Amino acid sequence: MSKTDENEELQDQQTEEQEELSEAIDASGVSETEMTELENAKADFSEMEDKFLRARAEIANMSNRFKNERELLVRYRSQDLGKKLLPSIDNLERAMAIEVDDEQGTSLKKGISMVLESLQAALKEEGIEEIPTMGEVFDPNLHQAVQTIPASDETPADTIVEVLQKGYKLHDRVLRASMVVVAQ
């Protein structure tokens, strides 16, 4: 039953009670002064009941608002940590791009690779994922165009042709936009 239906039902009950009381007063011969006091008490009661219903509705609204805020805090709790870790991931990826010749460099690169993979797995567990870029259509909400090149038959207009810095998002929020080169 909705709040409006409850209010209407209460008002109907009050009206019926007032009519019954008026009939009983007429039958019993109660004085005008007593009847006025009774009507004032009824008016006060109605006013207090209205205040009570409004306060109850306000408490329900506050409870829902706080519940929604808590859900958002839980959903995006990793946002700040993710933003702070992204530069470290960039540096590890740059270290992985370096070519090595000797055995010592290879083992060092393997260690860096393991650290990078564990960081990426941890981010994925928290809901942080890389924004798709290469070959995608440019979206200003997800990508930041820092350079344009002329479009050709192989690369249609508004297509991303190069990624300068990876972008990441947490669920539906962008933590960092991808810096890209776009065909125009």
C-alpha positions, -999 to 999 in steps of 0.1 A, spaced: 0 0 0 14 34 -10 19 63 14 -9 83 -5 -33 54 0 -24 52 37 -29 89 41 -63 88 24 -74 58 45 -64 76 77 -83 107 67 -114 86 59 -112 70 93 -108 104 110 -138 117 92 -159 87 102 -147 91 138 -156 128 139 -191 121 125 -197 93 151 -184 116 179 -206 145 168 -236 121 168 -227 109 203 -222 144 216 -256 155 202 -272 125 219 -255 130 252 -261 168 255 -224 179 259 -219 217 262 -205 239 234 -173 246 254 -165 209 257 -173 204 221 -149 232 210 -122 217 232 -127 183 217 -126 197 181 -93 216 190 -78 184 204 -88 166 172 -72 193 151 -40 191 172 -40 153 168 -44 155 130 -16 180 128 7 158 149 -2 128 129 6 146 97 40 157 111 47 121 121 39 108 86 61 134 70 90 126 94 86 89 88 88 95 50 119 118 54 136 91 74 129 65 47 143 89 21 174 95 41 179 58 46 176 51 9 200 79 1 226 67 26 223 32 12 229 44 -23 260 64 -12 274 34 6 270 12 -25 288 39 -46 316 41 -20 321 3 -21 319 2 -59 345 29 -64 367 23 -34 397 14 -56 396 46 -76 423 66 -57 447 36 -54 443 28 -91 451 63 -101 483 62 -80 494 28 -95 489 37 -131 523 56 -135 541 26 -120 524 2 -145 534 26 -173 571 25 -161 570 -13 -159 556 -16 -194 584 8 -207 610 -14 -190 595 -45 -207 599 -28 -241 637 -26 -237 656 -52 -257 682 -72 -237 711 -93 -250 726 -110 -220 713 -136 -195 712 -112 -166 691 -87 -185 667 -115 -195 662 -127 -159 657 -91 -148 631 -86 -175 614 -118 -165 611 -105 -129 597 -72 -141 572 -91 -162 560 -111 -132 555 -79 -111 536 -63 -140 514 -93 -144 506 -94 -107 497 -57 -107 475 -60 -137 457 -90 -121 452 -70 -89 437 -41 -109 414 -64 -128 402 -80 -96 392 -45 -84 374 -38 -116 400 -16 -132 405 -24 -169 423 -10 -199 402 11 -223 402 -5 -257 420 18 -283 438 5 -313 415 4 -344 385 17 -323 364 47 -332 376 78 -314 354 86 -283 361 119 -266 347 104 -233 374 77 -233 402 90 -254 423 122 -256 435 130 -291 470 146 -289 477 143 -327 459 137 -359 471 122 -392 454 123 -426 428 95 -431 435 69 -459 418 39 -474 433 16 -447 425 40 -418 391 57 -421 384 90 -404 380 91 -366 399 58 -362 426 55 -336 459 46 -352 484 48 -324 483 48 -286 508 71 -268 495 63 -233 470 36 -222 438 47 -205 420 29 -177 385 28 -163 370 16 -131 336 0 -140 320 29 -158 343 58 -146 373 68 -165 404 69 -143 427 82 -171 418 88 -207 439 71 -234 463 95 -252 459 86 -289 467 96 -325 436 98 -346 431 97 -384 412 127 -397 
